[in-house]
Amino acid sequence: MSKYLKVSAIVLFSVFTEIAYAQSEPNPIPKVSDEWRSSITPYVWAPGLMATINNNNGSSSTADFSMNQVLSNLKSGVMGASEVHKGNWGIMTDVFFATLQNTGMLNAPDFDRNIHLADKITLQATILNGVATYTAVNSPDLYVDGLLGVRAAFATASAHLNDTATSVNVSTTFNTIAPIAGFKGRYRLANSTWYVPFYADAGSRGGPTSMTWQAMLGVGKAFTNTIDASLTYRALYADLRGHGDVMKANLKGPQLAVTFSF
């Protein structure tokens, strides 16, 4: 009898240990409650950039930069998102700011000779998202927020050209502010600490050349109940206007993010 009691005790101890371990595993799915809950998500987004400018005189030009070219010319950047929720309602903000700069020499032909110009070309890109959210689905394995808000995007390209006699500064700014609607969320994988983050939105300020959309998909892992990390592929498109011209900007590339919840 004592032998069976020992075996039973060992089995029960193992079961309770497994249960305790399972309960201590962090769940990457947020839980809706009447208490305030917040999160901040610093991230690094390294997109390639393709921009086509359609001029109001009918001409057009295209610039295509790979992810490596963008990173090698990156001078500064600020990237991060934050959320605040109470019950099913919440507010989310997302800020992306980057400055790209290339400095070198440019040969400009002048009849039978070349003029050597010192040049500095700078591109500043700013994307601001502010949305209200409402939790439509909140189960142990799936979390989905609907969202409605606005996106503001600005791009300023400037060039400084300098030879021995003259110095010229040229600058052009494109921008758009458009309402957006969409959804975001997480899907938990196999009752584990791994999850699939997803995001999609679209909007327009009116007209066929005023569209904007954004999408993101990847994989993430919760390390504790308050810290998780994700690796995603993020794409954003926006029509920007400036002085009658239209810039069609595409940004696509990987994003690494860490979320701190409290």
C-alpha positions in Angstrom: 0.0 0.0 0.0 2.8 2.4 0.9 4.4 1.7 -2.5 1.1 2.7 -4.3 0.9 5.8 -2.1 4.4 6.9 -3.1 3.7 6.3 -6.8 0.4 8.2 -6.5 2.1 11.1 -4.7 4.8 11.3 -7.4 2.1 11.3 -10.1 0.1 14.0 -8.4 3.2 16.0 -7.8 4.1 15.8 -11.5 0.6 16.8 -12.5 0.5 19.8 -10.2 4.0 20.8 -11.4 2.8 20.7 -15.0 -0.3 22.7 -14.1 1.7 25.3 -12.2 4.2 25.6 -15.1 1.4 26.0 -17.6 -0.3 28.7 -15.5 3.0 30.5 -15.1 3.6 30.6 -18.9 2.9 34.1 -20.2 -0.1 34.4 -22.6 0.7 36.8 -25.5 -3.0 37.6 -25.9 -4.1 40.8 -24.0 -7.0 40.5 -21.6 -9.8 43.1 -21.7 -10.8 44.5 -18.3 -12.2 47.6 -16.8 -8.7 48.5 -15.5 -6.4 50.8 -17.4 -3.8 48.9 -19.5 -1.0 50.5 -21.5 1.9 49.5 -23.7 4.9 51.1 -25.5 6.6 49.5 -28.5 9.9 50.8 -29.7 10.8 49.3 -33.0 13.3 49.4 -35.9 11.8 49.4 -39.3 14.2 49.0 -42.2 12.2 49.4 -45.4 13.3 49.7 -49.0 11.9 52.8 -50.6 10.4 53.3 -54.1 9.0 56.7 -55.0 7.4 57.9 -58.3 6.8 61.6 -58.8 4.2 62.6 -61.4 4.7 66.2 -62.3 1.8 68.5 -63.2 3.4 69.0 -66.6 2.9 65.4 -67.5 6.4 64.1 -66.8 7.4 61.6 -64.2 10.5 60.2 -62.4 11.2 57.2 -60.2 13.7 56.5 -57.4 14.2 53.0 -56.0 16.4 52.4 -52.9 17.1 49.0 -51.4 17.0 48.3 -47.7 20.8 48.3 -47.6 21.0 51.7 -49.4 18.4 53.2 -46.9 20.3 51.9 -43.9 23.7 53.0 -45.2 22.4 56.6 -45.7 20.3 56.8 -42.5 21.4 59.8 -40.4 18.8 59.7 -37.6 15.4 58.2 -36.8 12.7 57.9 -34.2 10.3 54.9 -34.3 7.7 53.8 -31.8 4.1 53.0 -31.0 2.0 53.3 -27.8 -1.5 52.1 -26.7 -3.8 52.9 -23.9 -7.0 50.9 -23.2 -9.9 50.9 -20.7 -12.4 48.2 -21.3 -13.0 47.6 -25.0 -12.0 51.1 -26.0 -8.5 52.4 -26.6 -6.2 54.9 -28.4 -3.1 54.0 -30.4 -0.4 56.2 -31.8 2.5 55.3 -34.1 5.5 57.6 -35.0 8.0 57.0 -37.7 10.7 59.6 -38.5 13.8 59.1 -40.5 16.5 61.3 -42.2 18.5 60.0 -45.1 21.5 61.9 -46.3 24.1 61.3 -49.0 27.1 63.5 -49.6 29.6 63.3 -52.5 30.7 64.7 -55.8 28.5 65.3 -58.8 29.8 65.9 -62.3 27.7 68.4 -64.3 28.5 68.8 -68.0 29.0 72.3 -69.3 29.6 72.2 -73.1 33.1 70.6 -73.5 34.0 70.4 -69.8 32.7 69.0 -66.6 31.9 71.1 -63.5 32.7 69.3 -60.2 30.0 70.0 -57.7 30.0 69.2 -54.0 26.5 67.9 -53.2 24.5 66.9 -50.2 21.1 65.4 -50.8 18.7 64.9 -47.8 15.4 63.2 -47.5 13.2 63.5 -44.4 10.2 61.2 -44.0 7.6 61.5 -41.2 4.6 59.2 -40.8 2.2 59.8 -37.9 -0.8 57.5 -37.1 -3.4 58.2 -34.5 -6.5 55.9 -34.1 -9.2 55.0 -31.7 -9.7 51.2 -31.2 -12.5 48.9 -30.1 -11.9 45.3 -29.1 -14.2 43.1 -31.3 -12.7 39.7 -30.3 -11.0 38.7 -27.1 -10.5 34.9 -26.5 -7.6 33.0 -25.1 -6.2 32.5 -28.6 -7.3 35.5 -30.6 -7.4 39.3 -30.1 -8.8 41.7 -32.7 -9.2 45.5 -32.5 -11.1 47.5 -35.1 -9.6 50.9 -35.6 -10.6 54.3 -37.0 -8.4 57.4 -37.2 -6.0 59.4 -39.3 -2.6 59.2 -41.0 -0.4 62.2 -41.7 2.7 61.6 -43.9 5.3 64.2 -44.9 8.4 63.9 -47.2 10.9 66.7 -47.8 13.7 66.3 -50.3 16.4 68.9 -50.4 19.7 69.3 -52.2 22.7 71.5 -51.6 24.9 72.0 -54.7 28.2 74.0 -54.5 30.9 74.7 -57.0 33.7 77.2 -56.8 31.5 80.1 -57.8 27.9 79.4 -56.7 25.9 77.7 -54.0 22.4 76.5 -54.6 19.8 75.0 -52.2 16.7 73.3 -53.6 13.9 71.8 -51.5 10.5 70.2 -52.2 7.9 69.0 -49.7 5.1 66.5 -50.2 2.4 65.6 -47.7 -1.0 64.0 -47.1 -3.5 63.8 -44.2 -6.1 61.1 -44.7 -8.7 59.2 -42.6 -8.0 55.5 -42.2 -9.9 52.4 -41.0 -8.8 48.9 -40.4 -8.0 46.2 -37.8 -5.1 44.7 -35.8 -4.5 41.9 -33.5 -2.8 38.7 -32.5 -3.3 34.9 -32.9 -1.8 32.6 -30.4 0.0 29.5 -31.8 -0.9 26.1 -30.3 -1.6 27.4 -26.8 2.0 28.6 -26.5 3.9 31.8 -25.9 4.3 32.3 -29.7 1.8 34.4 -31.7 1.1 35.9 -35.1 0.7 39.7 -35.1 -1.3 41.2 -37.9 -2.3 44.7 -39.0 -4.1 46.3 -41.9 -5.7 49.7 -42.7 -6.6 51.8 -45.7 -7.9 55.3 -46.4 -8.2 58.2 -48.7 -8.7 62.0 -48.5 -10.8 61.8 -51.7 -9.8 61.2 -55.3 -7.9 58.4 -57.1 -4.5 59.9 -56.3 -5.0 60.3 -52.6 -4.9 56.7 -51.4 -2.9 55.3 -48.4 -2.7 51.8 -46.9 -0.6 49.8 -44.5 -0.2 46.1 -43.8 1.9 44.0 -41.4 2.3 40.3 -40.7 4.9 38.2 -38.8 5.7 36.2 -35.7 6.2 37.1 -32.0 7.0 35.6 -28.6 6.0 36.5 -25.1 8.8 36.3 -22.7 6.9 37.5 -19.6 3.4 38.8 -19.0 4.7 42.3 -19.6 7.4 41.8 -22.3 7.2 40.4 -25.8 9.0 40.8 -29.1 8.0 40.4 -32.7 9.6 40.2 -36.2 7.3 41.3 -39.0 7.2 42.4 -42.6 5.6 45.8 -42.9 4.5 47.6 -46.0 3.1 51.2 -46.4 1.8 53.1 -49.4 0.8 56.7 -49.7 0.0 59.3 -52.3 1.7 62.6 -51.3 1.0 66.0 -52.9 3.3 69.1 -53.3 3.0 72.1 -55.6 0.6 70.3 -57.9 2.9 67.2 -58.2 2.1 63.8 -56.8 4.6 61.4 -55.1 3.6 57.7 -54.9 5.7 56.3 -52.1 6.1 52.6 -51.3 8.0 51.5 -48.1 8.4 47.7 -47.6 10.7 45.9 -45.3 11.3 43.9 -42.0 10.5 45.4 -38.6 11.8 44.3 -35.2 9.8 45.4 -32.2 9.7 45.0 -28.4 6.5 45.6 -26.5 6.4 46.6 -22.8 3.0 46.3 -21.2 1.9 47.7 -17.9 
